[in-house]
């Protein structure tokens, strides 16, 4: 029974670590996008209702999520 508990705890810790790493990568990716873009991403999405830009940002987030997921599953 102790072996199952240890593996469960290790799985929880690994999930927490990969979640933290994923959130950091999300932040870095969004920061890079906002600095590279020659316009205000916030203004374009919120005020100007730029749907295409929202789709691009969402695609980047999904791409980063897929990379983190692949790294997590090995």
mmJSON file of the N, C-alpha and C atoms, coordinates in Angstrom:
{"data_MODEL":{"atom_site":{
"group_PDB":["ATOM","ATOM","ATOM","ATOM","ATOM","ATOM","ATOM","ATOM","ATOM","ATOM","ATOM","ATOM","ATOM","ATOM","ATOM","ATOM","ATOM","ATOM","ATOM","ATOM","ATOM","ATOM","ATOM","ATOM","ATOM","ATOM","ATOM","ATOM","ATOM","ATOM","ATOM","ATOM","ATOM","ATOM","ATOM","ATOM","ATOM","ATOM","ATOM","ATOM","ATOM","ATOM","ATOM","ATOM","ATOM","ATOM","ATOM","ATOM","ATOM","ATOM","ATOM","ATOM","ATOM","ATOM","ATOM","ATOM","ATOM","ATOM","ATOM","ATOM","ATOM","ATOM","ATOM","ATOM","ATOM","ATOM","ATOM","ATOM","ATOM","ATOM","ATOM","ATOM","ATOM","ATOM","ATOM","ATOM","ATOM","ATOM","ATOM","ATOM","ATOM","ATOM","ATOM","ATOM","ATOM","ATOM","ATOM","ATOM","ATOM","ATOM","ATOM","ATOM","ATOM","ATOM","ATOM","ATOM","ATOM","ATOM","ATOM","ATOM","ATOM","ATOM","ATOM","ATOM","ATOM","ATOM","ATOM","ATOM","ATOM","ATOM","ATOM","ATOM","ATOM","ATOM","ATOM","ATOM","ATOM","ATOM","ATOM","ATOM","ATOM","ATOM","ATOM","ATOM","ATOM","ATOM","ATOM","ATOM","ATOM","ATOM","ATOM","ATOM","ATOM","ATOM","ATOM","ATOM","ATOM","ATOM","ATOM","ATOM","ATOM","ATOM","ATOM","ATOM","ATOM","ATOM","ATOM","ATOM","ATOM","ATOM","ATOM","ATOM","ATOM","ATOM","ATOM","ATOM","ATOM","ATOM","ATOM","ATOM","ATOM","ATOM","ATOM","ATOM","ATOM","ATOM","ATOM","ATOM","ATOM","ATOM","ATOM","ATOM","ATOM","ATOM","ATOM","ATOM","ATOM","ATOM","ATOM","ATOM","ATOM","ATOM","ATOM","ATOM","ATOM","ATOM","ATOM","ATOM","ATOM","ATOM","ATOM","ATOM","ATOM","ATOM","ATOM","ATOM","ATOM","ATOM","ATOM","ATOM","ATOM","ATOM","ATOM","ATOM","ATOM","ATOM","ATOM","ATOM","ATOM","ATOM","ATOM","ATOM","ATOM","ATOM","ATOM","ATOM","ATOM","ATOM","ATOM","ATOM","ATOM","ATOM"],
"id":[1,2,3,4,5,6,7,8,9,10,11,12,13,14,15,16,17,18,19,20,21,22,23,24,25,26,27,28,29,30,31,32,33,34,35,36,37,38,39,40,41,42,43,44,45,46,47,48,49,50,51,52,53,54,55,56,57,58,59,60,61,62,63,64,65,66,67,68,69,70,71,72,73,74,75,76,77,78,79,80,81,82,83,84,85,86,87,88,89,90,91,92,93,94,95,96,97,98,99,100,101,102,103,104,105,106,107,108,109,110,111,112,113,114,115,116,117,118,119,120,121,122,123,124,125,126,127,128,129,130,131,132,133,134,135,136,137,138,139,140,141,142,143,144,145,146,147,148,149,150,151,152,153,154,155,156,157,158,159,160,161,162,163,164,165,166,167,168,169,170,171,172,173,174,175,176,177,178,179,180,181,182,183,184,185,186,187,188,189,190,191,192,193,194,195,196,197,198,199,200,201,202,203,204,205,206,207,208,209,210,211,212,213,214,215,216,217,218,219,220,221,222],
"type_symbol":["N","C","C","N","C","C","N","C","C","N","C","C","N","C","C","N","C","C","N","C","C","N","C","C","N","C","C","N","C","C","N","C","C","N","C","C","N","C","C","N","C","C","N","C","C","N","C","C","N","C","C","N","C","C","N","C","C","N","C","C","N","C","C","N","C","C","N","C","C","N","C","C","N","C","C","N","C","C","N","C","C","N","C","C","N","C","C","N","C","C","N","C","C","N","C","C","N","C","C","N","C","C","N","C","C","N","C","C","N","C","C","N","C","C","N","C","C","N","C","C","N","C","C","N","C","C","N","C","C","N","C","C","N","C","C","N","C","C","N","C","C","N","C","C","N","C","C","N","C","C","N","C","C","N","C","C","N","C","C","N","C","C","N","C","C","N","C","C","N","C","C","N","C","C","N","C","C","N","C","C","N","C","C","N","C","C","N","C","C","N","C","C","N","C","C","N","C","C","N","C","C","N","C","C","N","C","C","N","C","C","N","C","C","N","C","C","N","C","C","N","C","C"],
"label_atom_id":["N","CA","C","N","CA","C","N","CA","C","N","CA","C","N","CA","C","N","CA","C","N","CA","C","N","CA","C","N","CA","C","N","CA","C","N","CA","C","N","CA","C","N","CA","C","N","CA","C","N","CA","C","N","CA","C","N","CA","C","N","CA","C","N","CA","C","N","CA","C","N","CA","C","N","CA","C","N","CA","C","N","CA","C","N","CA","C","N","CA","C","N","CA","C","N","CA","C","N","CA","C","N","CA","C","N","CA","C","N","CA","C","N","CA","C","N","CA","C","N","CA","C","N","CA","C","N","CA","C","N","CA","C","N","CA","C","N","CA","C","N","CA","C","N","CA","C","N","CA","C","N","CA","C","N","CA","C","N","CA","C","N","CA","C","N","CA","C","N","CA","C","N","CA","C","N","CA","C","N","CA","C","N","CA","C","N","CA","C","N","CA","C","N","CA","C","N","CA","C","N","CA","C","N","CA","C","N","CA","C","N","CA","C","N","CA","C","N","CA","C","N","CA","C","N","CA","C","N","CA","C","N","CA","C","N","CA","C","N","CA","C","N","CA","C","N","CA","C","N","CA","C","N","CA","C","N","CA","C"],
"label_alt_id":[null,null,null,null,null,null,null,null,null,null,null,null,null,null,null,null,null,null,null,null,null,null,null,null,null,null,null,null,null,null,null,null,null,null,null,null,null,null,null,null,null,null,null,null,null,null,null,null,null,null,null,null,null,null,null,null,null,null,null,null,null,null,null,null,null,null,null,null,null,null,null,null,null,null,null,null,null,null,null,null,null,null,null,null,null,null,null,null,null,null,null,null,null,null,null,null,null,null,null,null,null,null,null,null,null,null,null,null,null,null,null,null,null,null,null,null,null,null,null,null,null,null,null,null,null,null,null,null,null,null,null,null,null,null,null,null,null,null,null,null,null,null,null,null,null,null,null,null,null,null,null,null,null,null,null,null,null,null,null,null,null,null,null,null,null,null,null,null,null,null,null,null,null,null,null,null,null,null,null,null,null,null,null,null,null,null,null,null,null,null,null,null,null,null,null,null,null,null,null,null,null,null,null,null,null,null,null,null,null,null,null,null,null,null,null,null,null,null,null,null,null,null],
"label_comp_id":["UNK","UNK","UNK","UNK","UNK","UNK","UNK","UNK","UNK","UNK","UNK","UNK","UNK","UNK","UNK","UNK","UNK","UNK","UNK","UNK","UNK","UNK","UNK","UNK","UNK","UNK","UNK","UNK","UNK","UNK","UNK","UNK","UNK","UNK","UNK","UNK","UNK","UNK","UNK","UNK","UNK","UNK","UNK","UNK","UNK","UNK","UNK","UNK","UNK","UNK","UNK","UNK","UNK","UNK","UNK","UNK","UNK","UNK","UNK","UNK","UNK","UNK","UNK","UNK","UNK","UNK","UNK","UNK","UNK","UNK","UNK","UNK","UNK","UNK","UNK","UNK","UNK","UNK","UNK","UNK","UNK","UNK","UNK","UNK","UNK","UNK","UNK","UNK","UNK","UNK","UNK","UNK","UNK","UNK","UNK","UNK","UNK","UNK","UNK","UNK","UNK","UNK","UNK","UNK","UNK","UNK","UNK","UNK","UNK","UNK","UNK","UNK","UNK","UNK","UNK","UNK","UNK","UNK","UNK","UNK","UNK","UNK","UNK","UNK","UNK","UNK","UNK","UNK","UNK","UNK","UNK","UNK","UNK","UNK","UNK","UNK","UNK","UNK","UNK","UNK","UNK","UNK","UNK","UNK","UNK","UNK","UNK","UNK","UNK","UNK","UNK","UNK","UNK","UNK","UNK","UNK","UNK","UNK","UNK","UNK","UNK","UNK","UNK","UNK","UNK","UNK","UNK","UNK","UNK","UNK","UNK","UNK","UNK","UNK","UNK","UNK","UNK","UNK","UNK","UNK","UNK","UNK","UNK","UNK","UNK","UNK","UNK","UNK","UNK","UNK","UNK","UNK","UNK","UNK","UNK","UNK","UNK","UNK","UNK","UNK","UNK","UNK","UNK","UNK","UNK","UNK","UNK","UNK","UNK","UNK","UNK","UNK","UNK","UNK","UNK","UNK","UNK","UNK","UNK","UNK","UNK","UNK"],
"label_asym_id":["A","A","A","A","A","A","A","A","A","A","A","A","A","A","A","A","A","A","A","A","A","A","A","A","A","A","A","A","A","A","A","A","A","A","A","A","A","A","A","A","A","A","A","A","A","A","A","A","A","A","A","A","A","A","A","A","A","A","A","A","A","A","A","A","A","A","A","A","A","A","A","A","A","A","A","A","A","A","A","A","A","A","A","A","A","A","A","A","A","A","A","A","A","A","A","A","A","A","A","A","A","A","A","A","A","A","A","A","A","A","A","A","A","A","A","A","A","A","A","A","A","A","A","A","A","A","A","A","A","A","A","A","A","A","A","A","A","A","A","A","A","A","A","A","A","A","A","A","A","A","A","A","A","A","A","A","A","A","A","A","A","A","A","A","A","A","A","A","A","A","A","A","A","A","A","A","A","A","A","A","A","A","A","A","A","A","A","A","A","A","A","A","A","A","A","A","A","A","A","A","A","A","A","A","A","A","A","A","A","A","A","A","A","A","A","A","A","A","A","A","A","A"],
"label_entity_id":["1","1","1","1","1","1","1","1","1","1","1","1","1","1","1","1","1","1","1","1","1","1","1","1","1","1","1","1","1","1","1","1","1","1","1","1","1","1","1","1","1","1","1","1","1","1","1","1","1","1","1","1","1","1","1","1","1","1","1","1","1","1","1","1","1","1","1","1","1","1","1","1","1","1","1","1","1","1","1","1","1","1","1","1","1","1","1","1","1","1","1","1","1","1","1","1","1","1","1","1","1","1","1","1","1","1","1","1","1","1","1","1","1","1","1","1","1","1","1","1","1","1","1","1","1","1","1","1","1","1","1","1","1","1","1","1","1","1","1","1","1","1","1","1","1","1","1","1","1","1","1","1","1","1","1","1","1","1","1","1","1","1","1","1","1","1","1","1","1","1","1","1","1","1","1","1","1","1","1","1","1","1","1","1","1","1","1","1","1","1","1","1","1","1","1","1","1","1","1","1","1","1","1","1","1","1","1","1","1","1","1","1","1","1","1","1","1","1","1","1","1","1"],
"label_seq_id":[1,1,1,2,2,2,3,3,3,4,4,4,5,5,5,6,6,6,7,7,7,8,8,8,9,9,9,10,10,10,11,11,11,12,12,12,13,13,13,14,14,14,15,15,15,16,16,16,17,17,17,18,18,18,19,19,19,20,20,20,21,21,21,22,22,22,23,23,23,24,24,24,25,25,25,26,26,26,27,27,27,28,28,28,29,29,29,30,30,30,31,31,31,32,32,32,33,33,33,34,34,34,35,35,35,36,36,36,37,37,37,38,38,38,39,39,39,40,40,40,41,41,41,42,42,42,43,43,43,44,44,44,45,45,45,46,46,46,47,47,47,48,48,48,49,49,49,50,50,50,51,51,51,52,52,52,53,53,53,54,54,54,55,55,55,56,56,56,57,57,57,58,58,58,59,59,59,60,60,60,61,61,61,62,62,62,63,63,63,64,64,64,65,65,65,66,66,66,67,67,67,68,68,68,69,69,69,70,70,70,71,71,71,72,72,72,73,73,73,74,74,74],
"pdbx_PDB_ins_code":[null,null,null,null,null,null,null,null,null,null,null,null,null,null,null,null,null,null,null,null,null,null,null,null,null,null,null,null,null,null,null,null,null,null,null,null,null,null,null,null,null,null,null,null,null,null,null,null,null,null,null,null,null,null,null,null,null,null,null,null,null,null,null,null,null,null,null,null,null,null,null,null,null,null,null,null,null,null,null,null,null,null,null,null,null,null,null,null,null,null,null,null,null,null,null,null,null,null,null,null,null,null,null,null,null,null,null,null,null,null,null,null,null,null,null,null,null,null,null,null,null,null,null,null,null,null,null,null,null,null,null,null,null,null,null,null,null,null,null,null,null,null,null,null,null,null,null,null,null,null,null,null,null,null,null,null,null,null,null,null,null,null,null,null,null,null,null,null,null,null,null,null,null,null,null,null,null,null,null,null,null,null,null,null,null,null,null,null,null,null,null,null,null,null,null,null,null,null,null,null,null,null,null,null,null,null,null,null,null,null,null,null,null,null,null,null,null,null,null,null,null,null],
"Cartn_x":[0.822,0.0,0.867,2.0,2.87,3.45,3.734,4.264,3.279,2.0,0.972,0.831,0.926,0.819,2.012,3.207,4.398,4.315,3.851,3.739,2.655,1.59,0.535,1.068,1.816,2.39,3.383,4.202,5.151,4.427,3.319,2.541,1.942,1.463,0.9,1.989,3.156,4.268,4.697,4.807,5.19,4.155,2.889,1.836,1.926,2.194,2.327,3.524,4.627,5.825,5.559,4.967,4.689,3.637,2.693,1.714,2.402,3.307,4.054,4.908,5.608,6.434,5.56,4.414,3.507,3.012,2.664,2.196,3.308,4.536,5.673,5.857,5.779,5.906,4.778,3.554,2.445,2.751,3.239,3.571,4.666,5.705,6.812,6.335,5.543,5.042,4.179,3.296,2.44,3.261,4.264,5.132,5.878,6.411,7.136,6.203,4.997,4.042,3.713,3.495,3.135,4.298,5.523,6.676,7.022,6.775,7.107,6.051,4.817,3.726,3.892,3.702,3.854,2.616,1.683,0.447,0.09,-0.879,-1.332,-2.291,-1.863,-2.705,-3.971,-3.845,-5.014,-6.042,-5.571,-6.481,-7.14,-6.365,-6.907,-7.994,-7.767,-8.734,-9.934,-9.681,-10.775,-11.568,-10.88,-11.584,-12.01,-11.102,-11.4,-12.075,-12.246,-12.911,-12.262,-10.925,-10.185,-10.212,-11.161,-11.349,-10.162,-9.595,-8.474,-7.276,-7.007,-5.895,-6.179,-7.408,-7.775,-7.562,-7.869,-7.657,-6.169,-5.349,-3.901,-3.333,-3.726,-3.243,-3.706,-4.944,-5.446,-4.676,-4.309,-3.532,-2.151,-1.541,-0.23,-0.349,-1.382,-1.587,-1.815,-2.608,-2.841,-1.542,-0.736,0.551,1.482,1.575,2.408,1.864,0.541,-0.062,0.262,0.27,0.605,2.063,2.95,4.366,4.567,3.949,4.073,3.462,2.33,1.685,2.565,3.195,4.084,5.299,5.823,6.96,6.555,5.343,4.866,4.636,4.141,3.849,5.058,6.13,7.39,7.501],
"Cartn_y":[-1.192,0.0,1.257,1.207,2.371,2.721,1.699,1.946,2.688,2.337,3.026,4.476,4.719,6.082,6.917,6.313,7.037,7.401,6.474,6.772,7.822,7.796,8.803,10.187,10.256,11.535,12.039,11.137,11.544,12.06,11.434,11.89,13.273,13.501,14.819,15.889,15.574,16.534,16.831,15.791,15.996,16.851,16.611,17.418,18.876,19.107,20.479,21.177,20.452,21.036,21.384,20.455,20.73,21.82,21.913,22.997,24.342,24.406,25.644,26.009,25.021,25.273,25.737,25.107,25.498,26.924,27.308,28.676,29.688,29.336,30.221,30.367,29.244,29.314,30.124,29.987,30.797,32.282,32.635,34.027,34.55,33.739,34.145,34.315,33.371,33.455,34.702,34.974,36.153,37.437,37.461,38.633,38.888,37.834,37.989,38.497,37.957,38.4,39.877,40.308,41.713,42.652,42.195,43.055,43.09,42.005,41.944,42.653,42.615,43.212,44.732,45.299,46.755,47.535,46.878,47.517,46.967,47.592,47.14,45.962,44.798,43.605,43.772,44.321,44.527,45.425,46.533,47.463,46.8,46.073,45.424,44.408,43.611,42.563,43.131,43.962,44.443,45.586,46.606,47.796,47.69,47.186,47.121,45.815,44.89,43.608,42.851,42.785,42.111,40.601,39.925,38.485,37.69,38.114,37.388,37.362,38.469,38.512,37.626,37.603,36.714,35.254,34.902,33.528,33.207,34.143,33.917,33.736,34.584,34.466,33.139,32.769,31.484,30.315,30.42,29.363,29.226,30.341,30.296,29.623,29.955,29.35,27.845,27.429,25.999,25.309,25.96,25.388,25.182,26.163,26.025,24.916,24.826,23.764,22.387,22.255,20.968,20.597,21.576,21.312,20.877,21.579,21.213,19.841,19.557,18.255,17.129,17.346,16.328,16.105,17.175,17.032,16.29,16.523,15.887,14.39,14.001,12.59,11.823,12.534,11.904,11.434],
"Cartn_z":[0.0,0.0,0.0,0.666,0.747,-0.62,-1.451,-2.787,-3.663,-3.552,-4.332,-3.909,-2.608,-2.097,-2.543,-2.518,-2.957,-4.437,-5.262,-6.686,-6.943,-6.146,-6.272,-5.906,-4.816,-4.384,-5.428,-5.98,-7.014,-8.257,-8.621,-9.776,-9.522,-8.32,-7.97,-8.016,-7.482,-7.489,-8.927,-9.759,-11.155,-11.881,-11.624,-12.251,-11.823,-10.546,-10.05,-10.682,-10.823,-11.43,-12.893,-13.652,-15.056,-15.227,-14.315,-14.369,-14.183,-13.224,-12.978,-14.186,-14.73,-15.91,-17.079,-17.263,-18.337,-18.185,-16.97,-16.733,-17.007,-16.639,-16.917,-18.427,-19.164,-20.619,-21.246,-20.736,-21.225,-21.037,-19.854,-19.575,-20.477,-20.676,-21.541,-22.979,-23.475,-24.852,-25.043,-24.103,-24.23,-24.134,-23.25,-23.117,-24.424,-25.027,-26.29,-27.383,-27.443,-28.465,-28.288,-27.051,-26.832,-27.132,-26.932,-27.211,-28.694,-29.413,-30.835,-31.687,-31.263,-32.044,-32.108,-33.291,-33.431,-32.982,-32.323,-31.872,-30.506,-29.86,-28.548,-28.719,-28.256,-28.376,-27.551,-26.367,-25.508,-26.192,-26.766,-27.44,-28.651,-29.421,-30.62,-30.279,-29.233,-28.897,-28.148,-27.137,-26.284,-26.903,-27.373,-27.846,-29.31,-30.164,-31.595,-32.0,-31.05,-31.307,-32.474,-32.475,-33.537,-33.299,-33.925,-33.74,-34.272,-35.393,-35.989,-35.042,-34.395,-33.446,-32.245,-31.797,-30.696,-31.054,-32.302,-32.762,-32.802,-33.259,-33.309,-31.907,-30.968,-29.59,-28.99,-29.231,-28.748,-29.338,-30.612,-31.26,-30.646,-30.315,-29.659,-28.298,-27.555,-26.237,-26.37,-27.352,-27.571,-27.98,-28.811,-29.212,-28.035,-27.162,-25.966,-25.078,-24.966,-24.155,-24.719,-26.04,-26.651,-26.404,-26.446,-26.182,-24.74,-23.805,-22.391,-22.146,-22.776,-22.617,-23.153,-24.307,-24.872,-23.976,-23.402,-22.489,-21.222,-20.789,-19.561,-19.756,-20.919,-21.168,-21.684,-21.984,-22.324,-23.702],
"occupancy":[1.0,1.0,1.0,1.0,1.0,1.0,1.0,1.0,1.0,1.0,1.0,1.0,1.0,1.0,1.0,1.0,1.0,1.0,1.0,1.0,1.0,1.0,1.0,1.0,1.0,1.0,1.0,1.0,1.0,1.0,1.0,1.0,1.0,1.0,1.0,1.0,1.0,1.0,1.0,1.0,1.0,1.0,1.0,1.0,1.0,1.0,1.0,1.0,1.0,1.0,1.0,1.0,1.0,1.0,1.0,1.0,1.0,1.0,1.0,1.0,1.0,1.0,1.0,1.0,1.0,1.0,1.0,1.0,1.0,1.0,1.0,1.0,1.0,1.0,1.0,1.0,1.0,1.0,1.0,1.0,1.0,1.0,1.0,1.0,1.0,1.0,1.0,1.0,1.0,1.0,1.0,1.0,1.0,1.0,1.0,1.0,1.0,1.0,1.0,1.0,1.0,1.0,1.0,1.0,1.0,1.0,1.0,1.0,1.0,1.0,1.0,1.0,1.0,1.0,1.0,1.0,1.0,1.0,1.0,1.0,1.0,1.0,1.0,1.0,1.0,1.0,1.0,1.0,1.0,1.0,1.0,1.0,1.0,1.0,1.0,1.0,1.0,1.0,1.0,1.0,1.0,1.0,1.0,1.0,1.0,1.0,1.0,1.0,1.0,1.0,1.0,1.0,1.0,1.0,1.0,1.0,1.0,1.0,1.0,1.0,1.0,1.0,1.0,1.0,1.0,1.0,1.0,1.0,1.0,1.0,1.0,1.0,1.0,1.0,1.0,1.0,1.0,1.0,1.0,1.0,1.0,1.0,1.0,1.0,1.0,1.0,1.0,1.0,1.0,1.0,1.0,1.0,1.0,1.0,1.0,1.0,1.0,1.0,1.0,1.0,1.0,1.0,1.0,1.0,1.0,1.0,1.0,1.0,1.0,1.0,1.0,1.0,1.0,1.0,1.0,1.0,1.0,1.0,1.0,1.0,1.0,1.0],
"B_iso_or_equiv":[0.0,0.0,0.0,0.0,0.0,0.0,0.0,0.0,0.0,0.0,0.0,0.0,0.0,0.0,0.0,0.0,0.0,0.0,0.0,0.0,0.0,0.0,0.0,0.0,0.0,0.0,0.0,0.0,0.0,0.0,0.0,0.0,0.0,0.0,0.0,0.0,0.0,0.0,0.0,0.0,0.0,0.0,0.0,0.0,0.0,0.0,0.0,0.0,0.0,0.0,0.0,0.0,0.0,0.0,0.0,0.0,0.0,0.0,0.0,0.0,0.0,0.0,0.0,0.0,0.0,0.0,0.0,0.0,0.0,0.0,0.0,0.0,0.0,0.0,0.0,0.0,0.0,0.0,0.0,0.0,0.0,0.0,0.0,0.0,0.0,0.0,0.0,0.0,0.0,0.0,0.0,0.0,0.0,0.0,0.0,0.0,0.0,0.0,0.0,0.0,0.0,0.0,0.0,0.0,0.0,0.0,0.0,0.0,0.0,0.0,0.0,0.0,0.0,0.0,0.0,0.0,0.0,0.0,0.0,0.0,0.0,0.0,0.0,0.0,0.0,0.0,0.0,0.0,0.0,0.0,0.0,0.0,0.0,0.0,0.0,0.0,0.0,0.0,0.0,0.0,0.0,0.0,0.0,0.0,0.0,0.0,0.0,0.0,0.0,0.0,0.0,0.0,0.0,0.0,0.0,0.0,0.0,0.0,0.0,0.0,0.0,0.0,0.0,0.0,0.0,0.0,0.0,0.0,0.0,0.0,0.0,0.0,0.0,0.0,0.0,0.0,0.0,0.0,0.0,0.0,0.0,0.0,0.0,0.0,0.0,0.0,0.0,0.0,0.0,0.0,0.0,0.0,0.0,0.0,0.0,0.0,0.0,0.0,0.0,0.0,0.0,0.0,0.0,0.0,0.0,0.0,0.0,0.0,0.0,0.0,0.0,0.0,0.0,0.0,0.0,0.0,0.0,0.0,0.0,0.0,0.0,0.0],
"pdbx_formal_charge":[null,null,null,null,null,null,null,null,null,null,null,null,null,null,null,null,null,null,null,null,null,null,null,null,null,null,null,null,null,null,null,null,null,null,null,null,null,null,null,null,null,null,null,null,null,null,null,null,null,null,null,null,null,null,null,null,null,null,null,null,null,null,null,null,null,null,null,null,null,null,null,null,null,null,null,null,null,null,null,null,null,null,null,null,null,null,null,null,null,null,null,null,null,null,null,null,null,null,null,null,null,null,null,null,null,null,null,null,null,null,null,null,null,null,null,null,null,null,null,null,null,null,null,null,null,null,null,null,null,null,null,null,null,null,null,null,null,null,null,null,null,null,null,null,null,null,null,null,null,null,null,null,null,null,null,null,null,null,null,null,null,null,null,null,null,null,null,null,null,null,null,null,null,null,null,null,null,null,null,null,null,null,null,null,null,null,null,null,null,null,null,null,null,null,null,null,null,null,null,null,null,null,null,null,null,null,null,null,null,null,null,null,null,null,null,null,null,null,null,null,null,null],
"auth_seq_id":[1,1,1,2,2,2,3,3,3,4,4,4,5,5,5,6,6,6,7,7,7,8,8,8,9,9,9,10,10,10,11,11,11,12,12,12,13,13,13,14,14,14,15,15,15,16,16,16,17,17,17,18,18,18,19,19,19,20,20,20,21,21,21,22,22,22,23,23,23,24,24,24,25,25,25,26,26,26,27,27,27,28,28,28,29,29,29,30,30,30,31,31,31,32,32,32,33,33,33,34,34,34,35,35,35,36,36,36,37,37,37,38,38,38,39,39,39,40,40,40,41,41,41,42,42,42,43,43,43,44,44,44,45,45,45,46,46,46,47,47,47,48,48,48,49,49,49,50,50,50,51,51,51,52,52,52,53,53,53,54,54,54,55,55,55,56,56,56,57,57,57,58,58,58,59,59,59,60,60,60,61,61,61,62,62,62,63,63,63,64,64,64,65,65,65,66,66,66,67,67,67,68,68,68,69,69,69,70,70,70,71,71,71,72,72,72,73,73,73,74,74,74],
"auth_comp_id":["UNK","UNK","UNK","UNK","UNK","UNK","UNK","UNK","UNK","UNK","UNK","UNK","UNK","UNK","UNK","UNK","UNK","UNK","UNK","UNK","UNK","UNK","UNK","UNK","UNK","UNK","UNK","UNK","UNK","UNK","UNK","UNK","UNK","UNK","UNK","UNK","UNK","UNK","UNK","UNK","UNK","UNK","UNK","UNK","UNK","UNK","UNK","UNK","UNK","UNK","UNK","UNK","UNK","UNK","UNK","UNK","UNK","UNK","UNK","UNK","UNK","UNK","UNK","UNK","UNK","UNK","UNK","UNK","UNK","UNK","UNK","UNK","UNK","UNK","UNK","UNK","UNK","UNK","UNK","UNK","UNK","UNK","UNK","UNK","UNK","UNK","UNK","UNK","UNK","UNK","UNK","UNK","UNK","UNK","UNK","UNK","UNK","UNK","UNK","UNK","UNK","UNK","UNK","UNK","UNK","UNK","UNK","UNK","UNK","UNK","UNK","UNK","UNK","UNK","UNK","UNK","UNK","UNK","UNK","UNK","UNK","UNK","UNK","UNK","UNK","UNK","UNK","UNK","UNK","UNK","UNK","UNK","UNK","UNK","UNK","UNK","UNK","UNK","UNK","UNK","UNK","UNK","UNK","UNK","UNK","UNK","UNK","UNK","UNK","UNK","UNK","UNK","UNK","UNK","UNK","UNK","UNK","UNK","UNK","UNK","UNK","UNK","UNK","UNK","UNK","UNK","UNK","UNK","UNK","UNK","UNK","UNK","UNK","UNK","UNK","UNK","UNK","UNK","UNK","UNK","UNK","UNK","UNK","UNK","UNK","UNK","UNK","UNK","UNK","UNK","UNK","UNK","UNK","UNK","UNK","UNK","UNK","UNK","UNK","UNK","UNK","UNK","UNK","UNK","UNK","UNK","UNK","UNK","UNK","UNK","UNK","UNK","UNK","UNK","UNK","UNK","UNK","UNK","UNK","UNK","UNK","UNK"],
"auth_asym_id":["A","A","A","A","A","A","A","A","A","A","A","A","A","A","A","A","A","A","A","A","A","A","A","A","A","A","A","A","A","A","A","A","A","A","A","A","A","A","A","A","A","A","A","A","A","A","A","A","A","A","A","A","A","A","A","A","A","A","A","A","A","A","A","A","A","A","A","A","A","A","A","A","A","A","A","A","A","A","A","A","A","A","A","A","A","A","A","A","A","A","A","A","A","A","A","A","A","A","A","A","A","A","A","A","A","A","A","A","A","A","A","A","A","A","A","A","A","A","A","A","A","A","A","A","A","A","A","A","A","A","A","A","A","A","A","A","A","A","A","A","A","A","A","A","A","A","A","A","A","A","A","A","A","A","A","A","A","A","A","A","A","A","A","A","A","A","A","A","A","A","A","A","A","A","A","A","A","A","A","A","A","A","A","A","A","A","A","A","A","A","A","A","A","A","A","A","A","A","A","A","A","A","A","A","A","A","A","A","A","A","A","A","A","A","A","A","A","A","A","A","A","A"],
"auth_atom_id":["N","CA","C","N","CA","C","N","CA","C","N","CA","C","N","CA","C","N","CA","C","N","CA","C","N","CA","C","N","CA","C","N","CA","C","N","CA","C","N","CA","C","N","CA","C","N","CA","C","N","CA","C","N","CA","C","N","CA","C","N","CA","C","N","CA","C","N","CA","C","N","CA","C","N","CA","C","N","CA","C","N","CA","C","N","CA","C","N","CA","C","N","CA","C","N","CA","C","N","CA","C","N","CA","C","N","CA","C","N","CA","C","N","CA","C","N","CA","C","N","CA","C","N","CA","C","N","CA","C","N","CA","C","N","CA","C","N","CA","C","N","CA","C","N","CA","C","N","CA","C","N","CA","C","N","CA","C","N","CA","C","N","CA","C","N","CA","C","N","CA","C","N","CA","C","N","CA","C","N","CA","C","N","CA","C","N","CA","C","N","CA","C","N","CA","C","N","CA","C","N","CA","C","N","CA","C","N","CA","C","N","CA","C","N","CA","C","N","CA","C","N","CA","C","N","CA","C","N","CA","C","N","CA","C","N","CA","C","N","CA","C","N","CA","C","N","CA","C","N","CA","C","N","CA","C","N","CA","C"],
"pdbx_PDB_model_num":[1,1,1,1,1,1,1,1,1,1,1,1,1,1,1,1,1,1,1,1,1,1,1,1,1,1,1,1,1,1,1,1,1,1,1,1,1,1,1,1,1,1,1,1,1,1,1,1,1,1,1,1,1,1,1,1,1,1,1,1,1,1,1,1,1,1,1,1,1,1,1,1,1,1,1,1,1,1,1,1,1,1,1,1,1,1,1,1,1,1,1,1,1,1,1,1,1,1,1,1,1,1,1,1,1,1,1,1,1,1,1,1,1,1,1,1,1,1,1,1,1,1,1,1,1,1,1,1,1,1,1,1,1,1,1,1,1,1,1,1,1,1,1,1,1,1,1,1,1,1,1,1,1,1,1,1,1,1,1,1,1,1,1,1,1,1,1,1,1,1,1,1,1,1,1,1,1,1,1,1,1,1,1,1,1,1,1,1,1,1,1,1,1,1,1,1,1,1,1,1,1,1,1,1,1,1,1,1,1,1,1,1,1,1,1,1,1,1,1,1,1,1]
}}}
